[in-house]
Amino acid sequence: MDSIRDNLQKVKDNIEKNVRKAGRDPESVTLIAVSKTHPASDVMKAYELGVRDFGENKVQELMDKYDKLPKDIRWHMIGHLQKNKVKYLIGKVCLIHSVDSFELAKVIDKESAKNGLVTDILIEVNVSGEESKFGVAPGDLCNLLKEISLLPNVRVKGLMTVAPYVEDAEQNRQHFVALRQLAIDINSQNIDNIYIEMLSMGMSGDYEVAVQEGARFVRVGTGIFGARNYNISL
Ligand SMILES: *Cc1c(COP(=O)(O)O)cnc(C)c1O
């Protein structure tokens, strides 16, 4: 069964179609294959098909795969991150998408400094206002960025959001537009050391709309690897 190949091709075609529709440069969108719960062998299949960006939402799982898989993979930490686990990630991930507090940013800064590194991060924003979601409230974003901008070993590259689960992807367009607008607002404030250049938004159900609205990263799991089974052991 070669469904990963077929799925991946379909997702890439859809991204390409929508990137053109939006009049954007095809190079301006990066597909992150979200491999959480799927075995390293599935990651390897996608790798052999040319994918280099993979997303995981748990530190332990990311580290296990990091150890087993080729070192030119760019790992993206996309899940809620506990402060005590930050130290394991530094130097292994190319981007942490899920920073939503100054306390977490401070730990990333400290651990990065220990390793002589600067870690690239995105700030997760809860644009939909769903109570169950992680992420800073839009109204608190500016102050959070001002605080984080003073940390020398983290570099804010952009914003990330997880939109609600919806039947019709069009319902999430408003949230993607809101994230893009927030980026414009923030950039117009000229905070020292802060320039929002990347938006991480769109998942299997709504990545096409997210691409139309300016996503730099789309995070697609099910659409590439199929349904997740949370009970399998890796
Ligand atoms: C699991 C996950 C995804 C991918 O979800 P799919 O619907 O399977 O594409 C994207 N972003 C985050 C933050 C996730 O946790």
The ligand as an SDF file (V2000), in Angstrom:
LIG
                    3D

 15 15  0  0  0  0  0  0  0  0999 V2000
   -1.8780   17.0840   15.1150 C   0  0  0  0  0  0  0  0  0  0  0  0
   -1.6310   18.5150   14.7650 C   0  0  0  0  0  0  0  0  0  0  0  0
   -1.7080   18.9450   13.4260 C   0  0  0  0  0  0  0  0  0  0  0  0
   -2.0860   18.0460   12.2750 C   0  0  0  0  0  0  0  0  0  0  0  0
   -3.4440   17.7090   12.3470 O   0  0  0  0  0  0  0  0  0  0  0  0
   -4.1910   16.9810   11.1470 P   0  0  0  0  0  0  0  0  0  0  0  0
   -5.6090   17.3750   11.2960 O   0  0  0  0  0  0  0  0  0  0  0  0
   -3.9730   15.5220   11.3330 O   0  0  0  0  0  0  0  0  0  0  0  0
   -3.6020   17.4680    9.8850 O   0  0  0  0  0  0  0  0  0  0  0  0
   -1.4110   20.2720   13.1730 C   0  0  0  0  0  0  0  0  0  0  0  0
   -1.0870   21.1220   14.1560 N   0  0  0  0  0  0  0  0  0  0  0  0
   -1.0090   20.7470   15.4410 C   0  0  0  0  0  0  0  0  0  0  0  0
   -0.6360   21.7500   16.4730 C   0  0  0  0  0  0  0  0  0  0  0  0
   -1.2930   19.4290   15.7940 C   0  0  0  0  0  0  0  0  0  0  0  0
   -1.2080   19.0680   17.0790 O   0  0  0  0  0  0  0  0  0  0  0  0
  1  2  1  0
  2  3  1  0
  2 14  2  0
  3  4  1  0
  3 10  2  0
  4  5  1  0
  5  6  1  0
  6  7  2  0
  6  8  1  0
  6  9  1  0
 10 11  1  0
 11 12  2  0
 12 13  1  0
 12 14  1  0
 14 15  1  0
M  END
$$$$
